[in-house]
C-alpha cells in the first residue's frame, strides 16, 4: 500500500507539502499541486486524515518563547510582535503555543517530542545561552533578534545599528552638536539584550564620526526613572539640544521631565523616538519616530519558520531597514 512518503518521493516534494496539497491548509503552486495529484493517481494512494498526520509528523503548532522580562520595559512592542506571530500563524493554519520562561530547559521542553513544528524566540541576547540548544532540536528555529555569532542561525529584526546611525544623522542635519541617547534600562544593557546594545553601537559610532558631543544614558521604565535619565543627560552633555529615546515606556516621562525644566519640544530640545510609530505619534507631544515594525517582525519570523518546515534552507539574517517619520518634534537648535 502506497504511503504519503511514497507520494512525496515520486512528486519530488516534502511530505508536508503533500499534506498541504491534500488539506488545502496552505497555498501550494499549481505546478506542485499537479505533480502531487499525478503521483497520487499513479500510486493509487488513498489518504486517511489520521494516518496523514502521523506520517507527516506535524502538529500545526508554532512554539513562541517570550520571556517575561521582555514585557517589563517593552510591553507594547512585545505584544505587537506576538500579534504578528499569531495572525501570521493562523493564516498558515497553525496555532501558537507561548511560553514565558527564559532558560534553556524551557526551550528544550518545548522542542521535545512533537509538541511544535517550529520555534520562534524573542528577547535575544548577544551571547544567548539558548543558542547551543537550537543546533540539537529537530524543529527550525527563528530568532527575533541578532546575537553576536549568527553562524547556523535564522534571524530577523530591525537593523538597530542602522537606526542609531539614522537618528544621529537626522539630528545633525538639523544642526545639533550635542545629543544624548536615553536607552534601555541598565539591566537590559548589562545582559547585552541585542536591541539595546546594537542601537548604542550605531549611535556612538555615528556621533563620533560627526564630531558631536554625546552620551548614552540607561533609562528605567518609570516616570522617576525617565526624570533621572533626563537630569543625567543634561549633566553629561554640555549644552544638550537633542535627545533620542529608545525606551517606549519612558517616553511620556521624558516629555514630562523636559516640561518641568521649562523646556519646549522642539523649540528648546528636539526629541526623536525609536519605537512603534503608533506609540510615538499619540503622545501629548507627537514625536518624530524611527519605527520599530513589531507586527511585521512577528509575521516575517513565522514566514521564515514555515519555509523551513518544508525545506532545508540555509541560515540567514534579515534586517529590516529603519524608516524615520517626522512629526515635528525635531528642529534646529534654539541658538541657530
C-alpha positions as CSV (number, residue, x, y, z in Angstrom):
1,X,0.0,0.0,0.0
2,X,1.4,3.4,-1.0
3,X,2.1,5.9,1.7
4,X,2.2,9.7,1.8
5,X,6.0,9.4,1.9
6,X,5.9,7.4,-1.4
7,X,3.8,10.2,-2.9
8,X,6.3,12.8,-1.8
9,X,9.2,11.0,-3.3
10,X,7.5,10.5,-6.6
11,X,6.4,14.1,-6.8
12,X,9.8,15.4,-5.7
13,X,8.4,17.3,-2.7
14,X,8.4,17.1,1.1
15,X,5.8,15.0,3.0
16,X,4.4,18.2,4.5
17,X,3.8,19.7,1.0
18,X,1.8,16.6,0.1
19,X,-0.1,17.1,3.3
20,X,-0.9,20.7,2.5
21,X,-1.9,19.8,-1.0
22,X,-4.4,17.3,0.4
23,X,-5.7,19.5,3.2
24,X,-5.6,22.9,1.5
25,X,-4.3,24.4,4.7
26,X,-1.5,26.3,3.0
27,X,-1.2,27.7,-0.6
28,X,0.6,25.3,-3.0
29,X,1.6,26.3,-6.5
30,X,-0.5,24.9,-9.4
31,X,2.6,23.1,-10.8
32,X,3.3,21.4,-7.4
33,X,-0.3,20.5,-6.9
34,X,-0.4,18.9,-10.3
35,X,2.8,16.8,-9.5
36,X,1.2,15.6,-6.3
37,X,-2.1,14.8,-7.9
38,X,-0.3,12.8,-10.7
39,X,1.8,10.9,-8.1
40,X,-1.4,10.0,-6.1
41,X,-3.1,8.7,-9.2
42,X,0.0,6.8,-10.3
43,X,0.4,5.1,-6.9
44,X,-3.2,4.7,-6.2
45,X,-2.7,6.4,-2.8
46,X,-5.8,6.8,-0.6
47,X,-5.2,9.4,2.1
48,X,-6.6,9.0,5.6
49,X,-6.6,12.0,7.8
50,X,-5.2,10.2,10.9
51,X,-2.5,8.4,9.0
52,X,-1.6,11.5,7.1
53,X,-1.0,13.4,10.3
54,X,1.2,10.6,11.7
55,X,3.1,10.3,8.5
56,X,3.9,13.9,8.2
57,X,4.7,14.1,11.9
58,X,3.1,17.6,12.1
59,X,1.3,19.3,14.9
60,X,0.4,22.6,13.1
61,X,1.7,24.4,16.2
62,X,4.4,27.0,16.4
63,X,6.2,27.5,19.7
64,X,6.8,31.1,20.7
65,X,9.3,31.9,23.5
66,X,8.5,35.3,25.1
67,X,10.5,35.8,28.4
68,X,8.5,37.8,30.9
69,X,11.5,40.1,31.4
70,X,10.8,41.5,27.9
71,X,7.3,42.7,29.0
72,X,8.8,44.8,31.8
73,X,10.0,47.6,29.6
74,X,8.7,46.9,26.1
75,X,5.3,45.5,26.7
76,X,3.6,47.3,23.7
77,X,6.3,46.3,21.3
78,X,6.4,42.7,22.5
79,X,2.6,42.4,22.3
80,X,2.7,43.7,18.7
81,X,5.3,41.1,17.8
82,X,3.1,38.4,19.4
83,X,0.1,39.7,17.4
84,X,2.1,39.4,14.2
85,X,3.2,35.9,15.1
86,X,-0.3,34.8,15.9
87,X,-2.1,36.3,12.9
88,X,0.6,35.0,10.5
89,X,0.4,31.5,12.1
90,X,-3.4,31.4,11.7
91,X,-3.1,32.4,8.0
92,X,-1.0,29.3,7.6
93,X,-3.4,27.1,9.6
94,X,-1.2,27.0,12.6
95,X,-1.8,27.6,16.3
96,X,0.7,29.2,18.6
97,X,2.0,27.8,22.0
98,X,3.5,30.5,24.1
99,X,6.0,30.0,26.9
100,X,7.3,32.8,29.1
101,X,10.4,31.2,30.7
102,X,13.8,32.5,29.6
103,X,16.0,29.5,30.3
104,X,17.5,26.7,28.2
105,X,15.4,24.0,29.9
106,X,12.1,25.7,28.9
107,X,13.1,25.8,25.2
108,X,14.2,22.2,25.5
109,X,10.8,21.1,26.9
110,X,9.0,23.0,24.2
111,X,11.1,21.3,21.4
112,X,11.0,17.9,22.9
113,X,8.8,15.2,21.2
114,X,6.3,16.5,18.7
115,X,4.7,19.4,20.5
116,X,5.6,22.1,17.9
117,X,6.7,22.2,14.3
118,X,8.9,25.3,14.7
119,X,10.3,27.7,17.3
120,X,10.3,31.5,17.4
121,X,12.5,33.0,20.1
122,X,12.3,36.6,21.3
123,X,14.4,38.8,23.6
124,X,17.7,37.5,22.2
125,X,21.0,38.4,23.9
126,X,24.3,38.8,22.2
127,X,25.7,35.7,23.9
128,X,22.4,34.0,24.4
129,X,22.6,30.7,26.4
130,X,19.7,29.2,24.4
131,X,21.6,29.2,21.1
132,X,23.6,26.0,21.6
133,X,20.4,24.0,22.1
134,X,19.0,25.2,18.7
135,X,21.6,23.1,16.8
136,X,20.3,20.0,18.5
137,X,16.5,20.3,18.1
138,X,14.8,18.9,15.0
139,X,12.5,21.9,14.5
140,X,13.5,25.0,12.6
141,X,14.1,28.0,14.9
142,X,13.8,31.7,14.1
143,X,15.3,34.4,16.3
144,X,13.7,37.8,16.6
145,X,16.9,39.5,17.4
146,X,20.6,39.1,16.3
147,X,23.3,37.6,18.5
148,X,27.0,38.2,18.1
149,X,27.5,34.9,16.2
150,X,24.8,34.2,13.7
151,X,26.5,31.1,12.3
152,X,23.9,28.4,11.5
153,X,21.0,30.6,12.7
154,X,18.0,32.2,11.1
155,X,17.3,35.7,12.5
156,X,15.1,38.7,11.8
157,X,15.0,42.1,13.4
158,X,15.0,45.8,12.8
159,X,18.5,47.0,11.9
160,X,19.0,48.7,15.3
161,X,22.6,49.7,14.5
162,X,21.4,51.5,11.4
163,X,18.6,53.0,13.4
164,X,21.1,54.5,15.8
165,X,23.1,56.0,12.9
166,X,20.0,57.3,11.3
167,X,18.9,59.1,14.5
168,X,22.2,60.9,14.8
169,X,22.3,61.9,11.2
170,X,18.8,63.3,11.3
171,X,19.6,65.5,14.3
172,X,23.0,66.5,13.0
173,X,21.3,67.5,9.7
174,X,19.1,69.8,11.8
175,X,22.3,71.4,13.2
176,X,22.6,69.7,16.6
177,X,26.0,69.2,18.0
178,X,25.1,67.8,21.5
179,X,22.9,64.7,21.5
180,X,22.0,62.1,24.2
181,X,20.5,58.6,23.8
182,X,18.2,57.6,26.6
183,X,18.2,53.9,26.1
184,X,17.0,50.6,27.7
185,X,17.2,50.0,31.4
186,X,20.6,49.3,32.8
187,X,19.7,45.6,33.4
188,X,18.9,45.1,29.7
189,X,22.2,46.8,28.7
190,X,24.3,44.8,31.2
191,X,22.9,41.5,29.9
192,X,23.5,42.6,26.3
193,X,20.0,42.5,25.1
194,X,20.7,42.7,21.4
195,X,18.3,45.6,20.6
196,X,19.7,47.7,23.4
197,X,23.3,47.3,22.6
198,X,23.1,47.4,18.8
199,X,21.4,50.9,18.8
200,X,24.1,52.1,21.2
201,X,26.8,50.9,18.8
202,X,25.2,52.7,15.9
203,X,24.5,55.9,17.9
204,X,28.1,56.1,19.3
205,X,29.7,55.4,16.0
206,X,27.8,58.0,14.0
207,X,28.0,60.6,16.8
208,X,31.8,60.1,16.9
209,X,32.1,60.4,13.1
210,X,30.0,63.6,13.1
211,X,32.1,65.1,15.9
212,X,29.0,65.5,18.1
213,X,29.2,65.7,21.9
214,X,27.2,62.8,23.1
215,X,26.3,60.4,25.9
216,X,24.3,57.1,26.3
217,X,22.2,57.1,29.4
218,X,20.3,54.0,30.6
219,X,16.7,54.8,31.4
220,X,14.3,52.9,33.7
221,X,10.8,52.4,32.5
222,X,9.1,54.7,35.1
223,X,8.4,58.5,35.4
224,X,11.1,58.8,38.2
225,X,13.5,56.8,36.0
226,X,12.9,59.0,33.0
227,X,13.3,62.2,35.0
228,X,16.6,60.8,36.4
229,X,17.8,59.9,32.9
230,X,17.0,63.4,31.6
231,X,18.8,65.0,34.5
232,X,21.9,62.8,33.9
233,X,21.8,63.6,30.1
234,X,21.9,67.3,30.8
235,X,24.7,66.8,33.3
236,X,26.8,64.7,31.0
237,X,26.4,66.6,27.7
238,X,27.2,70.3,27.7
239,X,24.6,72.5,26.0
240,X,22.4,69.5,25.2
241,X,19.8,70.3,22.5
242,X,18.7,66.9,21.2
243,X,17.5,63.6,22.8
244,X,16.9,60.2,21.2
245,X,14.6,58.0,23.3
246,X,14.8,54.2,22.8
247,X,12.6,53.2,25.6
248,X,8.9,53.1,24.8
249,X,7.7,53.1,28.5
250,X,9.9,56.2,29.3
251,X,8.7,58.5,26.5
252,X,5.9,60.2,28.5
253,X,8.1,60.6,31.5
254,X,10.9,62.2,29.3
255,X,8.4,64.7,27.9
256,X,7.1,65.5,31.4
257,X,10.7,65.9,32.8
258,X,11.5,68.4,30.0
259,X,8.3,70.3,30.6
260,X,9.2,70.5,34.4
261,X,12.5,72.1,33.3
262,X,10.6,74.7,31.4
263,X,11.9,73.3,28.0
264,X,9.6,73.1,25.0
265,X,9.8,70.5,22.2
266,X,11.2,71.2,19.6
267,X,11.8,74.9,20.5
268,X,14.4,74.2,23.2
269,X,15.1,70.5,22.8
270,X,14.5,68.2,19.8
271,X,13.2,64.7,20.7
272,X,13.3,61.6,18.4
273,X,11.8,58.3,19.4
274,X,12.8,54.8,18.4
275,X,9.6,52.8,19.0
276,X,6.5,51.5,17.2
277,X,5.1,54.5,15.3
278,X,1.7,54.4,16.9
279,X,3.1,54.9,20.4
280,X,5.2,57.9,19.5
281,X,2.7,59.8,17.4
282,X,-0.1,59.6,20.1
283,X,1.8,61.2,23.0
284,X,0.9,64.7,24.4
285,X,3.7,66.0,22.1
286,X,3.8,63.7,19.0
287,X,7.3,62.6,18.5
288,X,9.2,62.1,15.3
289,X,10.0,58.4,15.2
290,X,12.1,55.7,13.8
291,X,9.5,52.9,13.6
292,X,10.1,49.5,15.2
293,X,7.9,47.4,12.9
294,X,6.8,45.0,15.6
295,X,3.9,43.3,13.8
296,X,6.0,42.9,10.6
297,X,8.8,41.3,12.6
298,X,6.4,38.7,14.0
299,X,4.9,37.9,10.6
300,X,8.3,37.6,9.0
301,X,9.5,35.2,11.7
302,X,6.5,32.9,11.0
303,X,7.1,33.1,7.3
304,X,10.7,32.1,7.7
305,X,9.7,29.3,10.1
306,X,7.1,27.9,7.7
307,X,9.6,28.0,4.8
308,X,12.0,25.9,6.9
309,X,9.3,23.4,7.9
310,X,9.0,22.4,4.2
311,X,12.6,22.8,3.0
312,X,16.2,22.7,4.4
313,X,17.1,26.3,3.8
314,X,20.4,27.9,4.6
315,X,20.9,30.2,7.6
316,X,20.1,33.9,7.0
317,X,19.7,37.2,8.8
318,X,17.0,39.6,7.7
319,X,17.5,43.1,8.9
320,X,14.6,45.5,8.2
321,X,15.8,48.9,7.2
322,X,14.9,51.7,9.6
323,X,12.3,54.3,8.4
324,X,12.0,57.7,10.0
325,X,8.8,59.7,10.1
326,X,8.9,63.4,11.1
327,X,6.1,64.5,13.3
328,X,7.5,67.9,14.1
329,X,9.5,67.2,17.3
330,X,12.9,67.8,15.6
331,X,14.0,71.2,14.6
332,X,17.1,73.4,14.5
333,X,18.7,74.1,18.0
334,X,17.5,77.4,19.5
335,X,20.8,79.2,19.0
336,X,20.7,78.8,15.2
